[in-house]
Amino acid sequence: VYESPNEFYRVRPVTILYYLEDDSIQVFEDPVENSGIPQGKLIRRHRLPKNDQGDTFTWKDLNLRKNLSVYGHTFRICDCDEFTKVKKI
């Protein structure tokens, strides 16, 4: 229910792509037919502002079990791919 007074948040799985080459981030949600809510590309690829001082998010800010708050939306980072999990020294 989109405008329900009983619903304060909604859990929707999204994919966050981080590009090391220019520190840009893209957020999208896989479309589900007949869901009634906007899906697809939620945030286009660009450097996301972290605060009002002009700082932007970097790879150091993207950790598991952390929240990423951007443009009034909060994304909880729950998992990552195997390549990202591997710690190479």
C-alpha positions in Angstrom: 0.0 0.0 0.0 1.8 3.1 -1.3 0.3 5.8 1.0 -0.7 3.7 4.0 -0.5 5.4 7.4 0.5 2.0 8.8 3.6 1.7 6.6 6.7 3.7 7.6 9.3 2.0 5.3 9.4 -0.7 2.6 12.2 -3.2 1.9 13.1 -3.4 -1.7 16.2 -5.1 -3.0 18.4 -2.9 -5.1 21.8 -3.2 -6.7 24.5 -0.6 -6.0 27.3 -0.4 -8.5 30.5 1.5 -7.6 33.0 2.4 -10.2 36.5 2.8 -9.0 37.7 4.6 -12.1 35.8 7.8 -11.2 34.2 7.1 -7.8 30.7 7.2 -9.3 27.8 5.2 -8.0 24.6 3.9 -9.7 21.6 2.4 -8.0 18.9 0.4 -9.7 16.2 -2.1 -8.9 15.3 -5.1 -11.0 11.7 -4.5 -12.4 8.9 -6.6 -11.0 5.8 -6.7 -13.2 2.6 -5.1 -11.9 4.2 -3.8 -8.7 2.7 -0.3 -9.0 5.9 1.5 -7.9 8.7 3.1 -10.0 11.5 0.6 -10.7 14.6 0.4 -12.9 17.3 3.0 -12.5 16.8 4.8 -9.2 20.0 6.9 -9.2 21.9 7.5 -12.4 25.7 7.1 -12.4 27.5 10.1 -10.9 29.5 11.0 -7.9 27.0 11.1 -5.0 27.2 14.0 -2.5 27.9 12.8 1.1 27.3 16.1 2.9 26.8 19.9 2.3 30.5 20.6 2.3 31.0 19.0 -1.1 32.4 15.7 -0.1 31.3 12.6 -2.1 31.0 8.9 -1.3 34.0 6.7 -1.9 34.6 3.0 -1.6 35.6 3.5 2.0 32.0 4.5 2.8 30.4 1.4 1.4 30.6 -1.3 4.0 28.4 -4.2 4.9 25.6 -3.5 7.4 25.9 0.2 6.9 23.3 2.7 5.6 23.8 4.8 2.5 21.5 7.9 2.7 21.2 9.7 -0.7 18.6 12.1 -1.9 16.1 11.3 0.9 16.4 7.5 0.4 18.2 5.1 2.7 19.8 2.0 1.3 21.1 -0.7 3.7 24.1 -2.6 2.3 23.5 -6.3 3.1 25.7 -8.2 0.7 28.3 -7.9 -2.0 29.7 -10.1 -4.8 32.5 -12.5 -4.3 35.1 -10.3 -6.0 34.4 -7.5 -3.5 34.6 -9.9 -0.5 38.0 -11.2 -1.3 40.7 -9.2 0.6 43.9 -9.1 -1.4 47.1 -7.9 0.3 
